[in-house]
Each structure stands twice: as C-alpha cells, then as structure tokens.
Amino acid sequence: MHCSYLTWLRSTFLHLPRSTGQWWSGGSFPLLGLLLLMMTQASCQSTSTQGTATLAIPVKLQVLQSDKVANSSEFVGTLESAEKVDLRPETQGRITEVLVQPGDRVAQGEPILTIQPGQTLPQLEGAQAGVGVAQANQRATVDQVRVAEKNLEVAQTELASSRASHNLSKTNFDRAAFLLSQGAIGQYDYDRAKTELEIAGNRVAAAQTKVAAAQASVSQAKSVVGQANAGIRQAQAQVDAAAVSVGFKQVLAPITGTVGEVFVKVGDTVSTAQTITNIVQNDALDLRLSVPSSRLTQLRKGLTVELIDPTSRQRISTGQINFISPSVDATAQVVLVKARFPNRNGGLRNGQYVEARIIWDRGSGVLIPTNAVLQVSGKSFAYVAETDNSQGQTRLVARMRPLTLGEIQAQSYEVIKGLKPGENVVVSGILRLRDGVPIQPES
C-alpha cells in the first residue's frame, strides 16, 4: 500500500505544469521531485526483494540408495567381423554377368557372378588323352607281369627237376662208394658216379639262380604296374579338375552375409588368384582391445565388456571376452583381447572404432543421476535437500555439496566421496539454485 501511494504521488508531481508558479521556478521544487522518485523506487524494490526471498523454488528430489557399482576401465578398440571371406573364382575366364550389388544380403550358395571359362576344353581333352596313355602303359606293365610270372613257373619247374636228378645222383654215388669198398666195382665206376653227382649239384644251383631272377622280374613288373595305376589316378584327377572348370560357370557365396565392394565388372577377365569381392558376416562382431599387461592377473574369459556411445555415454551393446592372446607385445606391453558382440540389428560395422568398458568386478556403492551433477570450474557439485531453522522457521533448503566422482555407469556417476545413502539430492532445476535457497519438493 505504501509503495502504491508513493507511486501515485510521483505520477501527480510529474504531471504538474512546469511553466507557471514560483514552486517550479525556484530551486527546491526539482529537488523535491527527485527525492520522491528515489523514495518510490527504493521502497518498491525493497518490497519486491522481501517477497522474492520467501518464495521456495519447486524441484524434484531423489533419495540415494546403496547400489551395485562396477569397477571398470575404458578402452578404444576396433570391431571386426567374426567371419569374412575374400571371394576368388575357381577357374579363369571372362565375366558374363554380375548378379549382386555392394551391400546386398546373400545366403550361402547364392550365385554372385557368372564366368565363361577360358582354355578349359583343350585342357579337358588333353587330360582325357593322358588317361588313355596311362591306361595303355598300365596294360603293357600287366602283360610284363604275366610274362615274368610264366618265366618264374618254368624256372621253378627246372629247379624241381634238377633237385630230383641231384637226389638220384646222390643215391648212385653212395651205392658206388659202398660197392668200391667191397671190391664189387672198380675205380672207374666210382669216379663216374661221383662226376654225375657234381653235375647234378651244379644244375640245382643254376636252377635256383634262375628262380631268383624270375622272382625279381615279377616283383619289378608288379612295381611298374603300381606306378601305372598311380599314373591313371593322377590323369583321372586332372580330367575331373578340367571337367569342373568346364562346367563351373557360377561363383557362389560360401557363407551367408553382406556383399562388400565388387572389384570386377562384366567383360573383365579374372584368374584364380584374383579377389572379386568379399562377403562379411556382421551378425556377430569381435572387438579387438589392447589391454595393459599390468591387468593380466584380472583378465579372464567371460568378463563383461560394454560398448559406449561416445556422445551420450550410454551402453549400446554388451559382450564377453572370448580370446586372450598368449603373448604380450614386447614394445607396447599390451595384450590383445577380443570380445564378441551380437549385431542382429546391423548397427555396428566391420572396421568401426568404438569405445568400450571392461567390467572387472562389481561391488556396493552410491550412484547419483548425471542430471543432478553440476560442473563448476572443472569440479563436481550436487544440491542436497537439508532442513534449515536459522530464519526462525523450519524450511527445506538446497545445500551445495562438493563431490568426488568415479566412472559414469548408464545414466549415473559413481560417488567416491561427498554423499551417502539416504540423502535427498535435487535432480531437476539445479541451474536455478544457489547454496541455501529454499526449495519445495514436487510430487
């Protein structure tokens, strides 16, 4: 009311005529107007300030609770496909049709392109002729085996006959020796029996030599037959390969996946050593991480690894360590670690650089929402709701509390120091607050 009266008085004064009267022409009347103007402004501002000081700011509060806190480390790594194939043709020739485009999804066995084989029919015919020659050689060696076996039979027959003659000569010699000792025959008959025994023994030795030679001939002939059979198999394999080349006109996808860049076009001539495209299977990706060797005692298969969005710091995928290199990089003193991530929605790409977090273990701790943290000059603060009785009345005020924070986890920071479970923190409108300002909790 007092402010309104002074405002009216100032307005009345300002609308008085300034051209007549001694009040205006004197020196004291302008001074009185200035005094009224200053009193009006001061009184109104004081009233306004007192009204503002008693007004509580509406905010939302959250009670801090003990929660699971992860002990983790962040790294930067590269994603690679769990399965990738560089596709090469199995025969040389000219491309007549390309059936896919880069980025196409293909199934295993699906045609990629068509090739007109070159110089394959003459190769097939030459291989078939080689089979004929090998078969003819094999037949000739089989005939040689038969001849050798026949000669062996003859030699064995001669050996048997010579042994029989030797046995008879031995009997005759023994009889002659007995008769000579009895004086029934003369020295001549004895010498003749002895000579016949020696001749029979020589015949047995000759027959044995002949049998051994015949057996060697059979073995050699059979060895040649084996070589001839191997020659036939080799020639037939060449025929089969040439036949595949002649009939092989389509290059098929060996795995299910996404087609990468196609390096050839219709009309190009390709060879078996040339990469025509690659197929990447992005359904699962492996993240390559270089972990310091000081962490070796903590590394183990199955540890949880989280992919982190670099902008929002939110988790975008979760995987597990499935490979730990058995050796340490001697220069960098790091260990290669791989973690596999599912990628059914195709949001990740082969060769992509990502940020990741390895969860070493989990324990109890306090987490505070990220929207409750105020950053001032590189330091972290939070407003805590406290009861204040200093103004003669009980009211709820916001107290600014310095914090020591750990790693960000989902949408919260780990609190290392500054807060404890059960405390109420302000989670909305923190930019409108200052230390000690009254607050009104919103439902």
C-alpha positions as CSV (number, residue, x, y, z in Angstrom):
1,M,0.0,0.0,0.0
2,H,2.8,2.3,0.9
3,C,4.5,1.6,-2.4
4,S,1.3,2.3,-4.4
5,Y,0.8,5.7,-2.6
6,L,4.3,6.8,-3.4
7,T,3.9,5.8,-7.0
8,W,0.7,7.9,-7.2
9,L,2.4,10.9,-5.6
10,R,5.3,10.7,-8.1
11,S,2.9,10.5,-11.1
12,T,1.0,13.6,-9.8
13,F,4.1,15.5,-9.4
14,L,5.4,14.7,-12.9
15,H,2.1,16.0,-14.4
16,L,2.1,19.4,-12.8
17,P,2.5,22.4,-15.2
18,R,6.1,23.5,-15.4
19,S,5.6,26.9,-16.9
20,T,3.9,28.8,-14.0
21,G,4.3,29.3,-10.3
22,Q,7.2,30.1,-8.1
23,W,7.5,26.4,-7.0
24,W,8.9,25.4,-10.3
25,S,11.0,28.5,-10.9
26,G,12.6,28.0,-7.5
27,G,15.5,25.6,-6.9
28,S,13.8,23.5,-4.2
29,F,10.9,22.1,-6.3
30,P,13.0,20.0,-8.7
31,L,15.0,18.6,-5.8
32,L,11.7,17.5,-4.1
33,G,10.7,15.7,-7.3
34,L,13.9,13.8,-7.5
35,L,13.6,12.8,-3.8
36,L,10.1,11.5,-4.4
37,L,11.3,9.4,-7.4
38,M,14.1,7.8,-5.4
39,M,11.9,7.0,-2.5
40,T,9.4,5.4,-4.7
41,Q,11.9,3.1,-6.4
42,A,13.7,2.2,-3.2
43,S,10.5,1.4,-1.4
44,C,9.1,-0.8,-4.2
45,Q,12.4,-2.6,-4.8
46,S,12.7,-3.4,-1.0
47,T,9.2,-4.8,-1.0
48,S,9.8,-6.9,-4.1
49,T,13.0,-8.3,-2.7
50,Q,11.4,-9.3,0.5
51,G,8.6,-11.1,-1.4
52,T,11.1,-13.0,-3.6
53,A,13.3,-14.1,-0.6
54,T,10.4,-16.0,0.9
55,L,9.5,-17.8,-2.3
56,A,10.6,-21.5,-2.5
57,I,11.8,-23.0,-5.8
58,P,10.0,-26.2,-6.9
59,V,12.4,-29.1,-7.5
60,K,12.4,-32.9,-7.8
61,L,14.2,-34.9,-5.2
62,Q,15.7,-38.4,-5.2
63,V,16.8,-40.5,-2.3
64,L,20.2,-42.0,-2.8
65,Q,20.4,-45.7,-2.2
66,S,23.2,-48.3,-2.0
67,D,23.6,-49.9,-5.4
68,K,25.8,-52.3,-7.4
69,V,28.8,-50.3,-8.6
70,A,31.1,-51.7,-11.4
71,N,34.9,-51.5,-11.2
72,S,35.8,-50.9,-14.8
73,S,38.3,-49.4,-17.3
74,E,37.6,-47.8,-20.6
75,F,39.4,-48.6,-23.9
76,V,39.2,-47.8,-27.6
77,G,39.1,-50.7,-30.0
78,T,38.3,-51.9,-33.5
79,L,35.4,-54.1,-34.5
80,E,36.0,-56.9,-36.9
81,S,33.6,-59.5,-38.4
82,A,33.6,-62.9,-36.8
83,E,33.6,-64.3,-40.3
84,K,34.8,-62.7,-43.5
85,V,35.6,-64.3,-46.9
86,D,37.6,-62.9,-49.8
87,L,35.9,-64.4,-52.8
88,R,38.1,-65.7,-55.7
89,P,37.0,-67.7,-58.7
90,E,38.0,-71.4,-59.0
91,T,38.7,-71.1,-62.7
92,Q,39.9,-68.3,-65.0
93,G,37.6,-66.8,-67.6
94,R,35.6,-63.8,-68.7
95,I,32.8,-62.4,-66.6
96,T,29.4,-62.5,-68.4
97,E,27.1,-61.5,-65.6
98,V,27.4,-59.8,-62.1
99,L,24.3,-60.9,-60.0
100,V,24.8,-58.8,-56.9
101,Q,25.5,-55.2,-55.8
102,P,27.6,-53.9,-52.9
103,G,25.6,-54.1,-49.7
104,D,23.3,-56.9,-50.8
105,R,22.5,-59.6,-48.3
106,V,23.2,-63.1,-49.7
107,A,22.7,-66.6,-48.5
108,Q,25.2,-69.4,-48.6
109,G,25.2,-71.0,-52.1
110,E,23.6,-68.0,-53.8
111,P,25.2,-67.1,-57.2
112,I,27.4,-64.0,-57.1
113,L,28.5,-63.8,-60.8
114,T,28.8,-65.9,-64.0
115,I,32.0,-66.7,-65.7
116,Q,32.7,-68.0,-69.2
117,P,35.7,-70.4,-68.7
118,G,38.6,-69.9,-71.0
119,Q,41.1,-72.5,-72.2
120,T,39.4,-75.2,-70.3
121,L,38.0,-77.5,-73.0
122,P,41.5,-78.2,-74.5
123,Q,42.8,-78.9,-71.0
124,L,40.0,-81.4,-70.5
125,E,40.7,-83.1,-73.8
126,G,44.4,-83.2,-73.0
127,A,43.7,-84.7,-69.6
128,Q,41.4,-87.3,-71.2
129,A,44.2,-88.2,-73.6
130,G,46.6,-88.5,-70.7
131,V,44.2,-91.0,-69.1
132,G,44.3,-93.1,-72.3
133,V,48.1,-93.1,-72.4
134,A,48.3,-94.1,-68.7
135,Q,45.8,-96.9,-69.2
136,A,47.8,-98.2,-72.2
137,N,51.0,-98.2,-70.1
138,Q,49.2,-100.0,-67.3
139,R,48.1,-102.7,-69.7
140,A,51.6,-103.2,-71.0
141,T,53.0,-103.5,-67.5
142,V,50.4,-106.0,-66.6
143,D,51.5,-108.1,-69.7
144,Q,55.0,-107.9,-68.4
145,V,53.9,-109.2,-65.0
146,R,52.3,-112.2,-66.7
147,V,55.5,-113.0,-68.8
148,A,57.6,-112.7,-65.6
149,E,55.3,-115.0,-63.7
150,K,55.4,-117.6,-66.6
151,N,59.2,-117.5,-66.6
152,L,59.1,-118.0,-62.8
153,E,57.0,-121.1,-63.2
154,V,59.4,-122.5,-65.8
155,A,62.4,-121.8,-63.5
156,Q,60.7,-123.4,-60.6
157,T,59.9,-126.5,-62.7
158,E,63.5,-126.7,-63.8
159,L,64.6,-126.3,-60.2
160,A,62.4,-129.2,-59.1
161,S,63.7,-131.4,-61.9
162,S,67.3,-130.6,-61.1
163,R,66.8,-131.4,-57.4
164,A,65.3,-134.8,-58.3
165,S,68.2,-135.6,-60.6
166,H,70.6,-134.5,-57.8
167,N,68.9,-136.8,-55.3
168,L,69.2,-139.7,-57.8
169,S,72.9,-138.9,-58.4
170,K,73.5,-138.8,-54.7
171,T,71.9,-142.2,-54.2
172,N,74.0,-143.7,-57.1
173,F,77.2,-142.1,-55.6
174,D,76.5,-143.6,-52.2
175,R,76.0,-147.1,-53.7
176,A,79.1,-146.8,-55.8
177,A,81.1,-145.8,-52.8
178,F,79.9,-148.9,-50.8
179,L,80.5,-151.3,-53.7
180,L,84.0,-149.9,-54.2
181,S,84.8,-150.5,-50.6
182,Q,83.6,-154.2,-51.0
183,G,85.6,-154.6,-54.2
184,A,82.5,-155.2,-56.2
185,I,83.2,-152.4,-58.7
186,G,86.3,-150.7,-60.0
187,Q,87.6,-147.1,-59.5
188,Y,86.2,-146.1,-62.9
189,D,82.5,-146.8,-62.0
190,Y,83.0,-144.9,-58.7
191,D,84.5,-141.9,-60.4
192,R,81.7,-141.8,-63.0
193,A,79.0,-141.8,-60.2
194,K,80.9,-139.0,-58.4
195,T,81.1,-136.9,-61.6
196,E,77.3,-137.3,-62.2
197,L,76.6,-136.1,-58.6
198,E,78.7,-133.0,-59.1
199,I,76.9,-132.2,-62.4
200,A,73.5,-132.6,-60.7
201,G,74.6,-130.2,-57.9
202,N,75.6,-127.6,-60.5
203,R,72.3,-127.9,-62.2
204,V,70.4,-127.3,-58.9
205,A,72.4,-124.2,-58.2
206,A,71.8,-122.9,-61.8
207,A,68.1,-123.6,-61.4
208,Q,68.0,-121.7,-58.0
209,T,69.7,-118.7,-59.6
210,K,67.1,-118.7,-62.4
211,V,64.2,-118.9,-60.0
212,A,65.6,-115.9,-58.0
213,A,66.0,-113.9,-61.2
214,A,62.4,-114.8,-62.3
215,Q,61.1,-113.7,-58.8
216,A,62.9,-110.4,-59.1
217,S,61.4,-109.8,-62.5
218,V,57.9,-110.5,-61.2
219,S,58.4,-108.0,-58.3
220,Q,59.7,-105.3,-60.6
221,A,56.9,-105.8,-63.1
222,K,54.3,-105.6,-60.3
223,S,56.0,-102.3,-59.1
224,V,55.7,-100.9,-62.6
225,V,52.0,-101.9,-62.6
226,G,51.6,-99.9,-59.3
227,Q,53.2,-96.9,-60.9
228,A,51.0,-97.2,-63.9
229,N,47.9,-97.4,-61.7
230,A,49.0,-94.2,-59.9
231,G,49.5,-92.6,-63.3
232,I,46.0,-93.5,-64.2
233,R,44.6,-92.0,-61.0
234,Q,46.6,-88.8,-61.5
235,A,45.4,-88.5,-65.1
236,Q,41.8,-89.1,-64.0
237,A,42.2,-86.3,-61.3
238,Q,43.3,-83.9,-64.0
239,V,40.3,-84.9,-66.1
240,D,38.0,-84.3,-63.1
241,A,39.5,-80.9,-62.4
242,A,39.3,-79.9,-66.0
243,A,35.7,-81.1,-66.2
244,V,34.9,-79.0,-63.1
245,S,36.4,-75.9,-64.8
246,V,34.4,-76.5,-67.9
247,G,31.2,-76.9,-66.0
248,F,31.9,-74.3,-63.4
249,K,30.3,-71.1,-64.7
250,Q,28.9,-69.5,-61.5
251,V,30.7,-68.2,-58.4
252,L,28.6,-69.0,-55.3
253,A,28.6,-67.4,-51.9
254,P,30.5,-69.6,-49.5
255,I,28.8,-68.1,-46.4
256,T,25.7,-66.0,-45.5
257,G,26.5,-62.3,-45.2
258,T,26.7,-58.9,-46.8
259,V,28.5,-58.3,-50.1
260,G,31.3,-55.8,-49.8
261,E,32.8,-53.8,-52.7
262,V,32.7,-55.7,-56.1
263,F,36.1,-55.2,-57.8
264,V,35.1,-56.5,-61.3
265,K,32.5,-55.8,-64.0
266,V,31.0,-57.6,-66.9
267,G,33.7,-58.3,-69.6
268,D,36.6,-58.4,-67.2
269,T,38.9,-61.5,-67.4
270,V,39.7,-63.0,-64.0
271,S,42.1,-65.5,-62.7
272,T,42.0,-67.9,-59.8
273,A,44.3,-65.6,-57.7
274,Q,42.1,-62.5,-58.1
275,T,39.7,-61.3,-55.4
276,I,36.4,-60.3,-57.0
277,T,34.6,-59.3,-53.8
278,N,34.3,-60.1,-50.1
279,I,31.4,-61.3,-48.0
280,V,31.2,-60.1,-44.4
281,Q,29.0,-61.7,-41.8
282,N,28.1,-58.9,-39.4
283,D,25.7,-60.9,-37.2
284,A,28.4,-61.1,-34.6
285,L,31.5,-58.8,-34.3
286,D,34.7,-59.2,-32.4
287,L,36.1,-56.2,-30.6
288,R,40.0,-56.0,-30.6
289,L,41.3,-54.3,-27.5
290,S,44.9,-53.7,-26.3
291,V,44.9,-54.1,-22.6
292,P,47.9,-53.2,-20.5
293,S,49.9,-56.1,-19.3
294,S,49.5,-54.9,-15.7
295,R,45.9,-56.1,-15.9
296,L,46.9,-59.7,-16.8
297,T,46.0,-61.0,-13.4
298,Q,42.5,-59.7,-13.8
299,L,41.9,-60.8,-17.4
300,R,39.8,-63.9,-17.9
301,K,37.4,-65.3,-20.5
302,G,33.8,-64.4,-19.8
303,L,34.4,-60.8,-18.4
304,T,31.7,-58.4,-19.4
305,V,32.5,-55.7,-21.9
306,E,30.2,-52.8,-22.7
307,L,30.2,-50.7,-25.9
308,I,29.7,-47.0,-25.0
309,D,28.1,-44.3,-27.2
310,P,30.7,-41.5,-27.3
311,T,28.1,-38.8,-27.2
312,S,25.5,-39.9,-24.6
313,R,27.9,-42.2,-22.8
314,Q,25.1,-44.8,-22.8
315,R,25.7,-48.5,-23.2
316,I,24.8,-49.6,-26.7
317,S,25.8,-53.3,-26.5
318,T,27.1,-55.9,-24.1
319,G,29.5,-58.8,-24.9
320,Q,32.0,-61.1,-23.3
321,I,35.8,-61.7,-23.6
322,N,36.3,-64.8,-25.7
323,F,40.0,-64.6,-26.5
324,I,43.2,-63.5,-24.6
325,S,46.4,-63.6,-26.5
326,P,49.0,-66.0,-25.0
327,S,51.8,-63.4,-25.7
328,V,52.5,-59.8,-24.7
329,D,53.5,-57.1,-27.2
330,A,57.1,-56.6,-26.2
331,T,57.2,-52.9,-27.4
332,A,53.9,-51.6,-26.1
333,Q,53.5,-54.1,-23.2
334,V,49.8,-54.7,-24.1
335,V,47.8,-57.9,-24.5
336,L,45.4,-58.5,-27.4
337,V,42.0,-59.2,-26.1
338,K,38.8,-60.0,-28.1
339,A,35.2,-59.7,-27.0
340,R,32.2,-60.9,-29.1
341,F,29.1,-58.8,-29.5
342,P,25.8,-59.7,-31.1
343,N,24.8,-57.4,-34.1
344,R,21.5,-58.7,-35.3
345,N,20.1,-55.2,-35.9
346,G,23.2,-54.3,-38.0
347,G,24.0,-51.2,-36.0
348,L,27.7,-52.0,-35.8
349,R,30.2,-52.3,-38.7
350,N,33.3,-54.2,-39.5
351,G,36.4,-51.9,-39.0
352,Q,34.5,-49.5,-36.8
353,Y,36.4,-47.7,-33.9
354,V,34.4,-47.8,-30.7
355,E,34.8,-47.0,-27.0
356,A,34.4,-49.9,-24.6
357,R,34.4,-50.6,-20.9
358,I,35.7,-53.8,-19.3
359,I,33.9,-54.7,-16.1
360,W,36.5,-56.2,-13.8
361,D,34.2,-56.8,-10.8
362,R,31.1,-55.3,-9.1
363,G,30.6,-54.1,-5.5
364,S,28.3,-51.9,-3.4
365,G,28.4,-48.1,-3.7
366,V,26.3,-45.0,-4.3
367,L,25.2,-43.8,-7.7
368,I,23.9,-40.3,-8.5
369,P,22.0,-39.4,-11.6
370,T,24.0,-37.4,-14.2
371,N,21.4,-34.6,-14.3
372,A,21.9,-34.0,-10.6
373,V,25.6,-33.1,-11.0
374,L,26.7,-29.5,-11.6
375,Q,30.1,-28.9,-13.1
376,V,31.8,-25.7,-12.0
377,S,35.4,-24.8,-13.0
378,G,36.2,-28.5,-13.6
379,K,34.8,-29.6,-10.2
380,S,31.6,-31.5,-9.5
381,F,28.8,-30.5,-7.1
382,A,25.3,-31.6,-6.2
383,Y,22.5,-29.9,-4.3
384,V,21.4,-31.8,-1.2
385,A,18.0,-31.1,0.5
386,E,18.5,-30.1,4.2
387,T,16.3,-28.7,6.9
388,D,17.1,-25.1,8.0
389,N,15.9,-23.4,11.2
390,S,18.1,-20.2,11.0
391,Q,15.2,-17.9,10.0
392,G,13.0,-18.7,13.0
393,Q,11.0,-21.2,11.0
394,T,11.6,-24.7,9.7
395,R,12.2,-24.8,5.9
396,L,13.9,-27.0,3.3
397,V,16.9,-25.5,1.6
398,A,19.4,-26.7,-1.1
399,R,23.0,-27.1,0.1
400,M,25.7,-27.2,-2.4
401,R,28.0,-30.2,-1.8
402,P,31.4,-30.9,-3.5
403,L,31.7,-34.4,-4.9
404,T,34.4,-36.8,-5.9
405,L,33.0,-38.9,-8.8
406,G,34.1,-42.2,-10.4
407,E,33.2,-43.7,-13.7
408,I,29.9,-43.0,-15.4
409,Q,27.6,-46.0,-15.4
410,A,24.5,-45.9,-17.6
411,Q,22.9,-42.6,-16.6
412,S,24.6,-42.2,-13.2
413,Y,28.0,-41.4,-11.7
414,E,29.7,-43.5,-9.1
415,V,30.1,-41.3,-5.9
416,I,33.5,-41.8,-4.4
417,K,33.2,-39.0,-1.8
418,G,30.6,-36.4,-0.7
419,L,27.3,-38.3,-0.5
420,K,25.9,-41.3,1.4
421,P,22.8,-43.5,1.1
422,G,19.6,-42.0,2.4
423,E,20.4,-38.4,1.4
424,N,18.0,-36.4,-0.8
425,V,19.6,-34.8,-3.9
426,V,18.0,-32.3,-6.3
427,V,17.5,-33.9,-9.7
428,S,15.8,-31.0,-11.6
429,G,16.2,-27.3,-12.0
430,I,19.8,-27.2,-10.5
431,L,20.8,-24.3,-12.7
432,R,18.2,-22.1,-10.9
433,L,19.6,-22.9,-7.4
434,R,22.2,-21.4,-5.2
435,D,23.5,-22.5,-1.8
436,G,20.9,-22.1,0.9
437,V,18.0,-21.2,-1.3
438,P,14.6,-22.5,-0.1
439,I,13.1,-25.4,-2.2
440,Q,9.7,-27.0,-2.5
441,P,9.8,-30.8,-3.4
442,E,7.5,-31.7,-6.3
443,S,5.4,-34.9,-6.1
